[in-house]
Amino acid sequence: MSHENEKSKLSRRRLVAAAGFGTAAALTGTAVGAQPAGAASLRSGRLRVVVVGGGIAGVATAWLLDGQHDVTLLEAASSLGGHAASVPVDVEGHDVMVDVGAQFFGPYSHPIYNKLVTSVLQVPTVPNQLDNTLFEYGMPTPLMVSPSIDRPITDLLQYLPALQAVGELMERARDLEARRDWSITVADLVEAMTVDEALKESFVYPYVASVNGATISQAKEFSARAALALAVRPLVDDRTEYVNARDGLQSVISSLSNEFTSVTTCVNTRAAGLSRVGGQFKITDSQGRVHLADQVVLALPPEPAAALVAQLPQSDSLTSTYNRFRYMPARIAIHRDPIYMPASPKDWSSFNITRDGEYCEASIFYGRLRGDAPVYKSWVLHRREEPKELLDSMDFRHPLITPDFIRAQGELQRRSGDDGLWFAGSHVFDVDSQESALYSALMIAAELAPGSQNRLRLGTLPTSPAAP
Ligand SMILES: Cc1cc2nc3c(=O)[nH]c(=O)nc-3n(C[C@H](O)[C@H](O)[C@H](O)COP(=O)(O)OP(=O)(O)OC[C@H]3O[C@@H](n4cnc5c(N)ncnc54)[C@H](O)[C@@H]3O)c2cc1C
């Protein structure tokens, strides 16, 4: 750790300790230096915390600090949730909640998030049958159909080479997980595989690209551990242990925010300005209001976070760290027509990948997840045809997690909390998931609110793959 980092960690610790969590000696420390309102809140042990961004990272941070501090949560959109965005779809007179963004989680891939959702919040979940089909655009026969409880294994013999390739890919991914090795790229991993070269191009790269929302050339740049983490972590005895929230992931967000007692939530409120005045932060929002804070949590994707950080003096190295996080655009459509499904319904899986040159977009068939619901959730940015029965559509960005992305995460983790500025969000730890976003919130709460009542409700935390 550099001298500069040590110094700022020290001032952060003194600031938090002086807010009533540390030793008596710390209370006499001179580092706080806040103006009158800040000084008063520090003396009382309560901090004014502004959390910017109301996705799972920001909402979970606010929930963990709730009761202990006075929290203001600023969210640019009209509701909380960020990528946890659920919409009702009518299926034979009943609403099925469909997750347009994040959807799957489970006890092995998302152990802390799963505990929060199922044990603490008791949000109802439904099990998933997750299987895959991969086919070339316009071709009648798939390149791979994965085993599933309702598929006779004899029907799958023709896909044996592709299934063996998946087996080898998962073995190698498991090895990277075990070694916690982010440094090997997908291209390195795949080139070292023993399977047929033609299979690598026609099947292995397209599979990896589709599960990351990437093109084939982008997929090759990924850290292989990152690219395959959410495929290999939930695999237990060849079954993928994933569930969905029955009422959509938005129900997790509302369960958390319904419990707020000392959190003021401001939606339709974008944080536009960030400065330090004396010992406190001044945040200006899109409504022209000014929020004063002792601590600020940026629970934002790297781009909007960098735009705020850049307004602080001497922030060049932090903004250049943020600039190392690369993203790819994605558009999700929810539709009723099975436009992107394989030619024959017997080959339909829950996750159906079309390879079309560089592009490998997937279509999730809700019928295999929720009792025959004729609803599809598809990545559509590069499709030749648009869905005809469109129900909803949203634009997102997926991270392109290279080995350098992971190194940049390390820098954000080390600098989080320096002089009262904290970094939350799924990009701060591990891969892009609800688990990593929650983990980032827990790391902040451990320092700002070690006595958090909501943290206590989680009990002993299971070991998380999001831990660095
Ligand atoms: C299509 C898709 C499918 C996915 N599937 C899964 C899955 O199955 N399982 C899984 O675990 N993960 C999945 N993910 C990843 C997951 O959605 C993210 O990791 C996680 O939701 C990110 O949470 P976050 O709070 O870090 O960021 P976000 O959810 O992006 O929240 C950031 C919030 O900040 C707000 N904001 C931005 N700028 C400002 C500003 N200046 N002021 C105030 N507010 C601002 C935004 O409006 C947004 O609400 C998926 C992602 C996508 C896009």
The ligand as a Gaussian input file, in Angstrom:
#p B3LYP/6-31G(d) Opt

LIG

0 1
 C      -29.948000      -8.115000     -19.022000
 C      -29.238000      -8.394000     -17.741000
 C      -29.379000      -9.624000     -17.116000
 C      -28.722000      -9.872000     -15.909000
 N      -28.934000     -11.069000     -15.303000
 C      -28.442000     -11.274000     -14.058000
 C      -28.808000     -12.440000     -13.345000
 O      -29.551000     -13.287000     -13.847000
 N      -28.307000     -12.589000     -12.083000
 C      -27.489000     -11.645000     -11.504000
 O      -27.088000     -11.827000     -10.342000
 N      -27.136000     -10.525000     -12.177000
 C      -27.594000     -10.322000     -13.426000
 N      -27.283000      -9.172000     -14.100000
 C      -26.346000      -8.227000     -13.467000
 C      -27.048000      -7.390000     -12.394000
 O      -28.178000      -6.814000     -12.934000
 C      -26.148000      -6.292000     -11.880000
 O      -24.946000      -6.827000     -11.439000
 C      -26.718000      -5.542000     -10.680000
 O      -28.107000      -5.446000     -10.759000
 C      -26.088000      -4.175000     -10.618000
 O      -26.575000      -3.506000      -9.495000
 P      -25.980000      -2.088000      -9.118000
 O      -26.763000      -1.577000      -7.974000
 O      -24.505000      -2.193000      -8.975000
 O      -26.192000      -1.168000     -10.419000
 P      -27.520000      -0.733000     -11.190000
 O      -28.580000      -1.742000     -11.048000
 O      -27.059000      -0.349000     -12.550000
 O      -27.998000       0.568000     -10.383000
 C      -27.395000       1.820000     -10.544000
 C      -28.493000       2.870000     -10.367000
 O      -27.892000       4.159000     -10.396000
 C      -28.803000       5.047000     -11.018000
 N      -28.052000       6.232000     -11.448000
 C      -27.168000       6.360000     -12.466000
 N      -26.628000       7.596000     -12.489000
 C      -27.178000       8.266000     -11.435000
 C      -26.996000       9.567000     -10.891000
 N      -26.126000      10.447000     -11.415000
 N      -27.743000       9.927000      -9.801000
 C      -28.607000       9.051000      -9.229000
 N      -28.800000       7.800000      -9.700000
 C      -28.093000       7.407000     -10.780000
 C      -29.375000       4.230000     -12.154000
 O      -30.599000       4.774000     -12.599000
 C      -29.532000       2.866000     -11.473000
 O      -30.807000       2.705000     -10.885000
 C      -27.894000      -8.891000     -15.315000
 C      -27.731000      -7.659000     -15.958000
 C      -28.406000      -7.404000     -17.142000
 C      -28.237000      -6.064000     -17.792000

